[in-house]
Amino acid sequence: MHVVLLIALALLLVVGPSLWVKSVMTRYSVPKNRYPRTGGEVARELLDALALRQVRTEITDAGDHYDPTEKVVRLSRANFEGRSLTAVTVAAHEDLPRARKLLAAAALTHVAAALQSLLNIARWWTILRRG
């Protein structure tokens, strides 16, 4: 029974954040015309403001991402042409390759801390079961 609870908790920790992010992004993708600029326009303005004129922006079907080898910010059609909070936020997020590295490092730090907490729980569980 305890093993099932641990597995359920681990699944919740792994899958939960992803489901939450998708839910929030879906919620803020409406209305479609909330902002005066599209995601593509915001991306271009941010790149220009950071003197990254060599980085291009384009529409893709492969998901929103920054391609460092080709120096291009690729956004889905909905985020490139959209004027919703989701479109503008995704565009701003994909524009900053350096910021993405920092965010990835911060995320890995949180994952490591969460895994450490799970290890501590497992250790305490083992100690309490012996006693």
N, C-alpha and C positions, 0 to 999 in steps of 0.2 A: 504494500500500500504506500509506504514512504517513498519507494523508488518511483512509483507512478507519479506521485506529487512532485518529486524532483525533476523528472523528465518533463512534466507539464510546465513547471516553472521555467526550466531551461528553454523550452519551446517558446514560451511567452516572451522571454527576454530576447530571443533571437528574432522572432517573427513580429512581435508587437510593434517595435519602432517603425518598421517598414510599412505596416498597415496603417499606423497613425499618420505617417507622412503622406501616404496616398490619400487618406481621408481628408486631410487638411488641404492638400493641393486641389482635390476635386471640389471642395467647398468654396475655395477662393477663385476658381476658374470662371465663376459667374458673378456679376454680369460680364459679358464679353467686351464691353466698351467702357470700362471703369476709368481708364487713364487716357490722356491725350496722345501718348506715344505707344507704338507697338513694341513688343519684346525685341524685335530686330533693331528698331531705332534706338532703344535704350542701350542695347549691346554696343552698337556702333558709337554712340555718344560716350559711353564709358571707356571704350578702347581709345577713342580720340583724346579724351581728357587725360588718359594715362600715357599719352604719346606712344600708343601701340598701333599706329596706322598700318603697319605691315600685317597685322592680324586681320583676316577676312571674316565675314559672317555669311552664313548660308543656311538654307533649309535642308533638312535631312529626314529620312525615314528610320535611321538607325538609333534614334534617341538623342537627347540633349547631351552634348559633351564638347570638350575642348580637345582638339587634335594638335599636340605640340609639334609633331613632325611636319605637318602642313601649315601650321600656324593659322588655324581656322576655328572659329566658334560655330558649332553646328547646333541648330535648334529645330525641334519638330515644327511642322507648319503651324500648329495651334499656338505654340509659344512664340514663333517668329512673327506671325501676323496678328496675334491676339493682343488685346488691350486690357486683359484681366490682371488682377494682382498676381496670380500664378505665373502668367506669361512674363510679366515684368521682373518678378523675383527670380525665376529660372534664368532669364537672360542675364541679369546682374550676377548671378552665381556663376554662370559659365564663363563670364568675361574675365575673371580674375584668376589666371592660372596660379599665381603665387599664393593668392588667398585660398585657393582650393588645396594646395599642398599643406597650408597651415590647418585648414579644416580637417583634412585627412589625418594629420598628425594628432589633432585634438580628439578626433573620433577614435583613433586607435588607442589613445591614452584612456578614454572612457571604457573601451572594450576591455583593455587590460585590467583596469580597476574592477570592472564587473566580474571578470573571470577570477580575479584574486578574491573577491568577496565570496564567490561560489566555492572556491577552494577552502576558504576559512569556514564556511558553513559545513562543508564535507568533513573537515577536520574535527569540528565541534561535534558533529553528528557521530563520528567514530568514537570520540572520547566518551560521549554520553551513553552510547550503546554498550561500551565496555563496563561502565560503572554500574 
